[in-house]
Amino acid sequence: MDLTLIVVLVIALALFFDFTNGFHDTANAMATPIATGAISPKKAVALAAVLNLVGAFLSTEVAKTISGGIINEDPTTGVAIGPAMIFAGLMGAVIWNLLTWLLGLPSSSSHALFGGLVGAAIVGAGFGAVNYGVLLSKVLLPAIVAPLIAGISAYLCTKLAYAITKRQSGTSPKRGGFRYGQIFSSSLVALSHGTNDAQKTMGVITLTLVASGLQDAGTPVHFWVVAACAFAIALGTYTGGWRIIQTMGSGLTDVKPAQGFAAEMSTASAILTSSHLGFALSTTQVASGSVIGSGLGRKGAEVRWGTAGRIALGWLFTLPAAAIVGGLAAWITHAGTVGVIIVAVAGLVSMLAIWVLSRKNPHTHETAMSDIDNSGAAVNILSKKERRAKAKAEAKAKQAALRAKAEREEAEEEKVDKA
């Protein structure tokens, strides 16, 4: 296949992935201010789209990590992957991303991308094609550390917010200002999402240009690449955000303004810092960690460990599952032009099938919860009535346990006396 044609195919597929990333993730940033009534859904989605566009122009450090870090594309090392392998990896990422979206499974668009590329690189050029040091330090470790730090930060900020606004008994606390503060904090999340996630597509396109000899290794990301990725993720946010917003209504309405503000500020801080350092994070995982942390910071919070476990398993399997799909696509492309055509046709058919199924199956909150929605469901906030009932039940259970213990001791004493 002509080199120019395969490069064009890779760029088109990369921008489509960027578009799916926009409608898959970004609307989550505006879910809580919509739920609390701080901003209307239409304005929220438009604002998120604009901030994604702006955020994509702020940095290219993450793009450099992908284009010149994770995959060893330098020909002097004897290891190189061509545009066909990158195309296969992207196809694996897109198919896995859309499939998990259809099934409502917790996943990460970012890790689907990394998994697809790594799987394709290993199958296409061997295990030496992957820089495992960069993969560990820039992707895997931040995937664990960043959500944890964001969750702890959100927990502490939520505790602080409720402590500051606490009133004496008999008076209602004044926390209405946090509702409007959420417009600012959610905007920061949308800005940080554009900064981090759009760069991943920039990195893939730059990697393709370097691998095809159209750009020198180590050179900056071209401006047209930055602009194209910025507009793709912004368009995805604006056109697809409604589907996610519809599922957020019932799942996050329990998020109070103070709690939402703390979670969003923690998310934005973690992502913007990581973007500056070149860490390729999953923004959804960071946001989910913040939601769980802020939920635990509220009085009466309980963790639904079953739900939390399902979220963790979904994140754990995303990267290897996408790697398998990307590796399979790379194996097919070994057939040359025919293989690339087969992958392209199979991928297109799969995308159309997923779209048709999504139109036939009702998109309900139970069957297609978003990642943030799932995370919010992992923390159960008890009402005052429920807390009182729980405290009474625990007190009765404790008293019953004490009575049973006393009866056992009395019975044992009687046995001793008889003996």
Buried (B, 14 or more C-beta within 10 A) or exposed (E): BEEEEBBEBBBEBBBBBBBBBBBBBBBBBBBBBBBBEBBEBEEBBBBBBBBBBBBBBBBBBBBBBBBBBBBBBEEEEEBBBBBBBBBBBBBBBBBBBBBBBBEBBBBBBBBBBBBBBBBBBBBBBEEEBBBEEBBEBBBBEBBEBBBBBBBBBBBBBBBEBBEEBEEEEEEEEEBEEBBBBBBBBBBBBBBBBBBBBBBBBBBBBBBBBBBBEBBEBEEEBBEEBBBBBBBBBBBBBBBBBEBBBBBBBBBBBBBBBBBBBBBBBBBBBBBBBBBBBBBBBBBBBBBBBBBBBBBBBBEEBBEEEEBBEBBBEBBEBBBEBBBBBBBBBBBBBEEEEEBBBBBBEBBEEBBEEBEEEBEEEEEEBEEBBBBBBBBBBBBBBBEEEEEEEEEEEEEEEEEEEEEEEEEEEEEEEEEEEEE
